């Protein structure tokens, strides 16, 4: 009675608030279309009622119930092979050893909401737990240990960092420092950790920290972090991350140099980096030309382009998606090339006919992707 794949008005006050890696609350997502894998809002009680029905085969024919619990494929990938060899996939459920024979299990990971369910069809007993935390699976193995004394192979295969893992504790502490106290406070913790261990923080940790900061719209802090680390060890992954971060900040000349250095350090990155490098070069050339656009040029390209709108208002051209309530001013490089005010990773180009009238709009993304919409 408290479950829906679409957001309900009551959820504004009833729905739990998710919390990120450092325990900070995040904005609630309000899905307006159904998504079987991601949009269900429910309660542990409602889901337990559903699980009880599944364990008894309620609403299922005996044949389907039997098929659901028959191993169809070996679990692979994700976590340790030692754990995977004890687990299989049935129809929609993971299968593995339980208290009284085969048990079913599954997990959910929507970032700041992480959940788990397991049950034994032979006894029709099970356990459901929901968390509103990005570290909610850190207690998974211990919590399952309260339910069953068996080895928790599913938890071991999922391989989430434990709440008491020293590396995880340090990871969270460093992120809190960077996010809440600033770059210098976070950097001091990195230096202290390196002094204590005698080893530099590895690239994966730095890249994860940079992603964490970018996800919090702290691209400037991510850039300073990456600048300091690449000054010490300019590895290709770190230079690539710095170039992408500087792109988002609008520091395109520096971003170009970073990405070129990354490709020089590791030519195997060319397939990913060459389109980004070309996008940056083209934008810098357009900016250097400084051609701009006249009002009559803007009048000729204004219009509707299959879901994209270019609207001339007060002498400026604005870009929006059809149905959106906000719009962004376009800054002209030329009569047909524009950047979006406040957006440094996307440009648009208007394809024009012989008279200069727009016939199509191309979205040019910083990763080299292009999408095209025709006028009409």
N, C-alpha and C positions, 0 to 999 in steps of 0.2 A: 504493500500500500504506500510505500515511500520510495518507489523506484520509477525511473523514467530515463529514456534515451534522449529526451529533449529537456532543456532547462525549464523549470517551473517557477512561477513567481514566488512561491514559498521558500525556494532554495536560497533567496537572497539573505534570509535570516537563519535558515536551518542548515545550510550546507557548510561543512567544515572548511576552514581556510588552510591551504597547504603551506608548508614551511620549507625553505631551501636548505642547502647544505650547512649553512651557518645558523640556522634556526630563525631566519627572518621570514615574516609572512609574505606571501605573494598574492597577486590579484587573482580572483576566481575566474575561471574560464566558463563561459556560458554558451554551450553549443546550441546552434539553431537548426542543425540538421543531424539526423541519426547517423551514428557510426558504430557498427557492432563491436569494433575493437577498442573504442576509446571514449564514447560519450555517455555511457551508463552512469547515472548517479543513483546510488542505493545505500542501504544501511547494512551493517554486519548482521542484524537480525533478519532483514529481508533475504539477504544472500544465504543465510543459514537455512531458512525455510526452503529456498530453491535447492540447496545442497541436499537437504533431507529428502526432497522429492526425487532427486537424481539417484541417491543411494538406494532408494526403494524401487527405482524404475518406474515411478509414477508418470503416466502419460506416454510411456514408451512400450512398444510391443516387446515381448520376450526376446525376439530375434535381434531387434535393434539394441536392446539393453545388453545382450550378450556380446554383440559386435562392438559396442562402445568400449567394453572392457577388454577386448582382445588386442594384444600388441600388434600394431601395424607397421611400426618403424622404430629402429633404434635411435635413441636420443644421441645427438652428436653436436660438436661445436660448443660455443659458449664457455663452459667451465671444464674442470679437469676430466680427463678420460676415465680415471679410476671411478669417478662417480657416475659418468655417463653409461658405463657398461651395466649398471644396475637399473637403468631407467629406459622406458619405451614411451612411444606415443600411441594412444588409442584414438578414438574418434572425439576430438576436441579436448581430451584430457591427457595429462601425463600419467603414466602408470609406474608403480614401483612396489618394492616390498613394504608391507604394513604390519600392523600388530597381529592381524589374523589372516594373513595371506596378502593378495594383491590389493593395493590401495590406489586411489586416484588423487591427483594433485594438480594445481595450476597456480600461477602467480600473475600479478598485475604490476606494471611499472609505468605510471603516467608522470614521471618526474617527481613531483612533490606529493604524490599519492602512491603508496606502495603497499601491496596487499598479498595475501596468500590464503589458499584453501587446500585442505586435504580431508579425505574421508575413506572409510572402510566399508565397501558394499556388504561384506559378510555380516557385519554387526550394525550397519546403518548408523555408525557414529562418525563424527567428523569435527573439524575445527576450522573456523573462519577468523581471520584477523585483518583489520584494515588500519592503515596508518596515514596520517596527513603530514608526512615528513619525507624529505629526500633520503634520509638515512634510516627510514623505517624498516628496511630489511637487515639492518645491523644486528637486530635481536632475533632474527629468524631461527637460527639453529637452536639457540637456547630456549626460545618459546616452544618450538616443536618438541624439545626434550621434556617439557612439562606434560605434553600430550602423550608421548610415546617414548619408551626406552630404546627403541630401535635406532640404528644409525640413520641419520637424516640425509639420505643421498641426494634428494631433490635440493635441499638447502646447500649442500656441498657443491653440487653441480652449478647452481645459480651463482655461487662464488662472490656474493656481495661482501664488502669490507665489514668486519665485525665492529661493533660499537667500542670495544676495548682494544682494538688493534692499534699499537703505538703509531704506525704510519698514518692511519686514518685520523687519529687524534691530532697529530701534528699537522696534517693536511687541512683539517678544519680550522685549527688555530691560526695558521698562516693566512687562510682566506678571510677569516674574520678581521685580522689585522689590516690586510690590504683594503677590504671593503669599508670597514668602520673607522679605521684610524689613519689610513693613508699609505702611500707607497713607502715612505721611509720606515714606518713602523713594520710593515710587512717584510721589507728588505732586510731589516735588522734581524728578524726571526730566521730568515733564510741563511744569513751569515752565521748566526749562532748555531743553527742546525748543522751547517757544514763544518764549523769548528769542532762541534761535539762528535761528529761521525768521521771526520777526516775525508769525507767524500762530497763532491758537489751534488746539488739537487739535480736529478737527471732531466733530460729533455722532456720526457713525457709528463713529469710533474709540472714543469714550467709551462708547457703547452696547455695542460689542463687548467692551471691557474689563470692563464691568459684568457682561455675560453670562458671561465667563470666570471672574470671581470667584464668581458665583452657582453655576456648575457645580462649583466646588470647595468648596461649602458655606461660602463666605465672604460671605454676604449682608450682614453688618455692615460689611465693608470696601466692598462695592459701594454701600451706602447712604451712607457717608461721602463716597466719590468723587462720587456723584451730587448730594449736598447741596452740596458745594463748587462743582461746575460750575453747577448751577441757580441758585446765589446770584449767579453772574456773568452767566449767560445762561439764563433760564428758558424754554427752548424746549419745545414740546408733547411731542416724543419723549422728552426727558430727564425731564420731569416724570412722564410715563407710566411710564417705567422705574423712577423713584424710588418712585412709588406702589405698583407691583407688588412692588418689593423690600421696602418697609416692610410690605406686607401679609404677606409670607412671614415677616417678623420679629415679627409680632403687633402692630405699631405702627399700629393700624387708624385711629385718629383722624387721625394725620398722613397716612396713606396716602389717606384720603378727601379731605383738603384738596389733596393733590398731584394726584389724578385729576380733581378738579373744576377745578383750575387748568389742567390739560392740555386738558380739553375746552373751557374758555373760550378758551384760546389757539388751539385748532384745533377748531371745531365739527364738522368732518368725521370726527372720531374718535368721535363719539357712539355709533355702532352697536357699537363694541367696548367703550367705556368705561361706558356707562350700566348694563349689567348688573353690572359690577364695583362701580360706585358704589352701586347698589341693594343688593348683597350686603353691602357694608361698612356701609351705613346700618342695614340690618335687624339685623346682628349687634351694632352699638353700641346700638341700642334695646333688644334683648334683654338685653344686659349691664347697661344702666342700670336696667332693671326689676328685675333681681335676684330673680326669682320662685323659682328653684330647683325641686327636686323632692323629694317624700317617698319613703321606701322602698317604700310600697305603689304609688306611681306607677311606680317602676322595675320592680317585679315584674310590672306589667301590660304593659309594653312589651318585656320580655325575651323572647327567642325567636329562631327561625330565619326569615330572610326571603330565600328563594331565593338562597343564596350568601352572604348577610350574616348574621352572628351577633351578637346582643346578649345577653351573659351577665352575670347578676348574681352577684357574688362578693364576700363580705366587706363588703356594704353599698354597693359601687360597681358601676356598669354598665360593661362592657367591650365594645369593638367589634373585630371581626375579619372577615376574608374566610374562607369555608369552605375548609378544607385548609391554611390558613396556620398557621405555628407560633408567631407572635407576635400580641399583641393590644394594644389601646390603651385606656386609661381614658377614659371619657366624662365631661365636666364639664357638668352640666345648667344650661341657662339657664332652662328651664321643664320641666314634665312631659313635653314632647314635642320640645323643641329642645335640641341638645347640640353642644358643640365637642369636638374630640379633643385630649387632653393632648399638648402639644408640636407640634401641627399647627395652623397659623394660616391655611390657605387652603381648608379644607374643614369643613363642618358637616353634621350629619344632622338630619332632622326625621322624627318618627314620626307617621304618620297613624293616628288612633285611632277606635274606634267609640264608641257612646253610653256604654259602660261604662268607657271609658278604656283598653281593651285595644288593643294595637298591631295594625294590619292591613297596614301597608306602611311601608317605610323609603325616604325620599328623600335622596340624596346631593346636597348643595348646594355647588357649587364656586365659588371666588372669581371665576372668569371668567363666571359666570352659568349654566353648564351645570347641568342637573338630571337625575339618573337615579333611577328608581323600581324597587324590588323588593317583590313582594307576600309576605305571610306564608305560610309553608308549606315 
